[in-house]
Amino acid sequence: ISEKLIGLRDKYGPHCVLWYKGSGMSGLSNDIGSEFWKAFGGTTLTYGNLCWPAGLEAVRLTLGSVKHNVPWDLENAGTIIIWGKNPADTNIQEIAFIAKAKENGCQVIVIDPLRTATADKADIYISPRTGTDAALALAIAKVMIDKNLINRRFIEKNVKGFEEFSKSLNISPSDAEKITGLSSSVVEELAYIIGSSSPVTFLPGYGLQRHINGGQTIRSILSLAIISGNIGKPGAGFNYANLQSYIFDTIKEPVSYYPDRDNDRPFRRTVSMTKLGSDILNSSDPVLKAAWIERGNPLLQSPDSNKVKEAFSKMEFRVVVDQFMTDTAQIADIILPAKDLFEQSDIVGSYWSPYVQFKPKVIDSSGEVMPESEIYYRLAEKLKLNIHEDLIPHPGNMNMEEWLEKRIKGYSDLKLKDLKNGPVLTPGLQPIAYEDMKFETPSGKIELFSSAAKDKWAVSELPEYVPVNTSSDFPLEFLTPNGANRIHSQFGNLAVIRQNTPEPALIVSPEDAELRKIQTGDKIRIFNNNGEIFSRAQISNRLPAGIVVLNNGIWFKDGGGGNSL
């Protein structure tokens, strides 16, 4: 590896190497890779994130920071609206608090095109057409304002841009009926519930913002929490993400995703995470010649898998650090076996829980497995890079813990010994987010009207609905939600998961199956202009006509690969 990296660097410069890092393993130890690549002379990095950045930015532009009430505050809610989220499968910790809220008399509403396990437990289940959530939210907002179902005192004191927002609302309940497929009475009922059943907590999912107009969709739904005054009080809020435990980050997400054109070089240049394949293929000065991939499976999980595979296949050298023979590992020239989460001490935060936690080493690595920190340490030795132990610790878990102690110094009064005693509530935690009514926006208020949205992203300053493009040649909507037995592409290869999980299948509505003469168990071709995949069919009445579903993260060899489309 060292000989190849030196040869490529000397011939093309350090930016001919792509360092791709996913989020498959969290912890402060992930910082160590940056120090190696800085000492190497720089590298090409990805910017952005495949998971949630449009929604993070929508919340940040509106509220100034990204946080929400502590999870157990859900028990104080009068109404919980779960919008495009299936916590019964994907956030099971949250279900306990939702159940307790229901015991306390809370009404639970689920808005989702798919009848999920969460929807089965709802008091009210609403199924709009895919991609129309912003239209639904803005129609609800119009009814609330027209019928005075809003908190005017809260708005006057804390909100910038309400008048402009109010004037911009042009989707009536009857318009919404045509767009969303829901009756106008459903729109009016939701407006009444949100406007009169305080406190209301909104639980939006990340799938809402993984398509065209995703950030504006989140802003549109967030506007309902704002105009009803459900910000900054118990039992209320907009629970998209809670970054309060990210106390060791100098720059928090999503700002940390953006390329810093003034300060990045000479360390890094960047390619887009969402346009990974095309950006690699179009790279120049220098062309990308090598890739170092860790904590991710981009061949499967990145958009346009075929182009990503083409891009990596044209490189001269590929190193993958992983525990398993993933789709990406299969195209590597060298695979370095990665540690698992039990083999090295670390410190982790959460984007949902308000705790900071110490994760102890509890088992030794097997065979020749090394933690990534040791891989970088030994590679730095081979490359004769002079890196201080404060930046990359010497091998051994005791040295790792000393590094962690130094890493957290100065960010708070927390010491490693405190964390070893158990999870610690984040220093400075605001249990009820925004209860002080301080918002880190340019105006110091909640911004329904955001100049930054237009200046930075070339979208409207106000929340708006933009229809999703459709094609008569490809009449079906293809959804790839997370399932109960995977975290994206992780764990699906494990025997203990496989024995409890049915064979992967494309879920088809009875109407669409009948139209195409498809039976459950048939092997079918799913295709568009980008590519094709083959899967077994499963007919289900848990989704409406016009939608087909294949769970996210299924490996190619198991019949997955939805990102090929």
PyMOL commands that set and color helices and strands:
alter all, ss='L'
color gray80, all
select helices_A, chain A and resi 2-12+14-16+28-40+53-63+71-76+87-90+92-103+119-121+133-146+152-158+162-168+173-180+184-196+206-209+214-227+255-257+276-281+298-301+305-313+329-331+372-382+397-408+416-420+451-457+495-498+510-516+556-558+562-564
alter helices_A, ss='H'
color red, helices_A
select strands_A, chain A and resi 17-21+43-47+79-83+107-111+124-126+159-160+200-204+237-238+268-272+290-294+317-322+334-337+346-348+355-359+424-425+446-447+477-479+505-508+523-527+532-539+547-549
alter strands_A, ss='S'
color yellow, strands_A
deselect
rebuild
show_as cartoon
